[in-house]
Amino acid sequence: MIGIVIVSHSKNLGEGVRELAMQMTHEKVPIAVAAGIDTPDTSLGTDTSQIFQAIESIYSDDGVIVFMDLGSAILSTETAIDFFPPHQKENIYLCEAPLVEGVLTAAVQVAGGSNIDDVLYEARNALRAKASQLGIEDTTKKDSETKSIFKESTQEIVLPVRNRLGLHARPAAKFVSTANKFSSEIFVKNLSKNTDFVNAKSINQIITLGIRHGNKIMIASSGIDAGDSILALKKLIESNFDEEEPEFISLTLKEEEERMTPERRADTLSGIPVSPGIAIGPVYIYRPHIPDIPEYVAPSPDTEMTRFLHAIDEVKNDIERIRQNSSTSMDRYDASIFEAHLLYLNDPALIERTRDIIFKEAINAEAAWQSAIREMIISYKSLGDQLVRDREVDLLDISSQVISRLTGIRRRHPEPENAAILVVGELNPSEAAQLKKDKILALCSEKGNKTSHSAIMARSIGLPAVFGIGEDIDKIDENSTLIVDGNQGIIIMDPDAVTLARYRDLRDKEIQEKQETISRAFQKASTIDGASVSVVANVANITDIKTALENGANGVGLFRTEYLYMNRLSLPSEEEQYKIYKEAADLLGDRLLTLRTLDIGGDKPIPYLNIKKEPNPFLGWRGLRYCLDEIGIFKTQLRAILRASHERNVQIMFPMVATVPEVRAAKAILVEVMKELSQAGISFNRDIKIGAMIEIPSAVVMGPHLIKEVDFFSLGTNDLTQYVLAADRSNTNVVALCDPFDPAVLMMIRDTIAAAHAAGKMAGMCGEMAGDLRALPILLGLGLDEFSMIPTVISEWKEKLRQTSLRKAKELAEQVLQCISVEEVKSKYADYLKE
Amino acid sequence: MFTYKDTLTWIRLTAQYIEENKDYLTDLDRAIGDADHGSNMDRGFKKVMKRITTCEDEDIGSMLNMVGMALISSVGGAAGPLYGTFYLQAAKAINSKKELSPEDIAALLEAGTEGLIKRGKTNPGDKTIIDSLQPGVEALKKSLRDGNDITAAMQDAVQSAEEGMRHTIPLVAKKGRASYLGERSAGHQDPGATSAFYILKALRDVFVSG
């Protein structure tokens, strides 16, 4: 839902405006207030961080509109917005409307379900009502109203609407398509119902005017063809919208052009290649059962309405379920289509229309709903825009879902017993989302094209598909064998042996190539002598994960969650963190995601955390130490991680562990959070694996005890090195000492691995050393199980591993452990290279 | 070279001048605004001083960044985001440098001023901070170009800033609360231009005293 933020110098003023707006909308609309400051000398002022938090508290991608009182309110708001990431920033609008009128108007619009443009438009014209009440409208109208909407000279006309049904779906669509032929900005309002101006080029907005027979409307147009547009619309209205059958632009015309026309034989059908690949197999014809909708007189419209609204709610729940389940089976397919379906189910135009029909015609809910849908589809069709017409499929989809809920007749899903090629008239998105790849070899559809949702879906799961085959599809026999060539858009029925052999070859070659590409990127990392290790990535955000996957990472060994806390004015919320962790884990699929809990300290200042500058930040209040003191922050993060762990391969890693009691304390907090989640009925992985970062010498020494508390170790060599050698790596005078190849560090690594292995557990490394090609044979020889490195070095590292022998690496490791200086280690290493 | 310690001195002196002239700034603001500029700025720089420490290994960019964030989060009026932006942009211009050349100093002041102009959408002559800050920065650049050393160049900068500040007296305010007064804002010195003058004066005094 769109959110509203009130920014004012005065807390009283801000809260007062909110109260007024709440009263109008019955508290449905999210409204946040950032007003006043908290200082000893004055309470008047604006505070950037308060504004940031207010916006953030109600932010959604639907948009946020900020209303400000004066001067610094604007500056502070602009500054606050700079802290949002670009994709959120573009959804935040600063509105110049007068504070009280603007907020009230916007709140009412939001409560009514308007989109952001409409809400902004209405808010900006919020002074009109007051002006008209004061009788100022007549003199200022052209100035204040028209100027704000139109840039150039405006032409207006007032007309009665005389056709029988008024501007209902089809005439409205005609009206909109006529308006769209002109470049002028055209607005319409229903004078009889005293509505506001709406955009004449938007079908949904026009429908909201509720123009009925006899209503007077005002059309205002501005632009170079303003006069012509007014004339054309006038003609359309005066001709009563040519109330004969509308001319539909042929649905297949455009697609005909796109169609490939290879040599057409009697046994070959052609269509639009929408998803590449070749499939050969038996036919499964899916004829969706469209229940027969009887129309009857319903004695109680109230009962029908209740049934209808109940069915709508049930379908919303169904969609929510499909959406959640489909995230795995659909893989990367953009589930936004379901958002669109939910929007339709909330669309007042559809719901109100159905209510109208139920009450006016006193018929059953099913029939009323169907006719509301039909009207909407007709309006879409006459728009002549391919993308809009594609949405007809969506409407039919939700329509049949609602009807199925109303009638209790369940929809069958296309699922053949044995793997087969699915042949359909048209596949609904909700059906497409439930396709199982092991049961469906390819998809052939009478209708549809590349932009259809089921086409996007087919591409995303790699299903060959040919759409837009047309009526010829009826020629496909249920008992035939089909070749579907998704590269060329051809379907061959009952191919002869030669064709069959040729296509089998093609198909096998394709499959082989695909597998080779995959295996090259994800080839197992193993040595000459066949020993393999896990190669994972160090990442800080989603983009890194994508890079890591492209480079063949086996998972994420270190997700630096502290980056979520940086460059902002307040803590990331649980929800925000959860979303990112979940997205990260979903991207990785079965591969492991290791989330390191907040690792900050005096050297990584985060203004709102109030960590003071310390003389020795590396020995200071940081990592796990900080989290154990700031339990609130820690618990929020753990909740987010645990929630993301539900049915996902997620594990937790604590940074800067110095002692066993620290880990016990962290685990106790984790258990507490688990309890809270259980009580709230929120699912998570109870057996989530916990790891400790080994970067402090005390943790190495206590390794055998520490490992009893956790499931794995991960060596942080950057810090470990500077702690072992007591040399600050940022101090140029001593940085030379900071060498991870120092035998003391190598022995620490050996002991850590030994402690883990003795307990039958795993030891990995996520410090820079893990991705260092020179360190590879030594670490391998020391028995390290997992190497976590920056994504871009993975392929090179793996290549190096493939040239390495485990036996020789072990020999090298034994030798370097005997060394007494870095120089000696390096000379042994040089000898190893010579061999 | 201008070191981290020098930067610290600059910020300290700024805070000191603001504190000493707190009432004066507020009085100026009372004439044409909402009588809070002095107390707002003083509160902001007190917060800055609270956060500042004497850690030697930190870079100048991080410190200016901290100053900007502290001002944004503690100055209630328009000055918070404006001066906050000034320091944040200044920090960006010099990144993690630990020592600044005279050219770096000019660059940081210029970047800060540009950021401030963008944030406030201000033009010279609008009776704002810019009216002292910009002539000051321009004078600094010119003086350096003419071959003067930084101490002399800063003297020139402060002189020009002071002239700019005095020149705001007859101006009619175009921005901020003062703009609501229209013609009546003429005849008073702009408090923002005055506080900006102190910032430059503090910088000069780092060189003059050191």
Interface residues (C-beta under 8 A of the other chain):
Chain A: H9 I37 T39 D41 T42 L44 G45 T46 D47 T48 S49 L70 G71 S72 L75 S76 E78 T79 L569 P605 P607 K612 K613 P615 S730 N731
Chain B: D34 D36 S39 N40 R43 R51 T53 C55 D57 E58 S62 M66 M69 A70 I72 S73 G76 G77 A78 A79 G80 P81 L82 G84 T85 R119 G120 G176 R177
